[in-house]
């Protein structure tokens, strides 16, 4: 709209640029730390490296993560989510399909390679830095197992399956998918299934789902 004679043209107000949330920043820092740990290892990665990779100031990194151990913990949590998609809405899916979604068996090759590379790094670094071993155990496999046991208990409450002990059933499922820990080589994860791992796990989940059906269920 043109201005009247003698009046200055009015300009539209410019809105403030959208500011990313703290959660968005934390996720960006965690993913940057993931990349740095993979490239340099935990011991050789500095908080400055992470700040540079995340394109944030060092003070911002320390605001979200007071120490490198806190960063490692966040990477473990992110890794756990890449291994086990819980919590999630799977109640309407057949049990074997739900298990496939939870364990994310259809990841593409690149995502699978990144997941395996991170697991290898976590295992190696936790052996070199004992303070990380307990953190990895409690925030990684143990926490994932608890989440899975809670999901199994919910399915039992919905009469979708029957298990005498949800914690043992969760551990059994994780051993099926990731390989029993006693069978793993020292510096790399060994996951069963060979070249066609998704087909192998779908068959496993189908057999397990059949065995978990409540008695009398069709």
Secondary structure, 3 states (H helix, E strand, C coil): CCCCCCCCCCCCCCCCCCCCCHHHHHHHHHHHHHHHHHHHCCCCCCHHHHHHHHCCCHHHHHHHCCCHHHHHHHHHHHHHHHHCCCCCCCCCCCHHHHHHHHCCCCCCHHHHHHHHHHHHHHHHHHHHCHHHHHHHHHHCHHHHHHHHHHHHHHHHHCCCCCCCCHHHHHHHHHHHHHCCHHHCCCCCCCCCCHHHHHHHHHHHHHHHHHHHCCCCCC
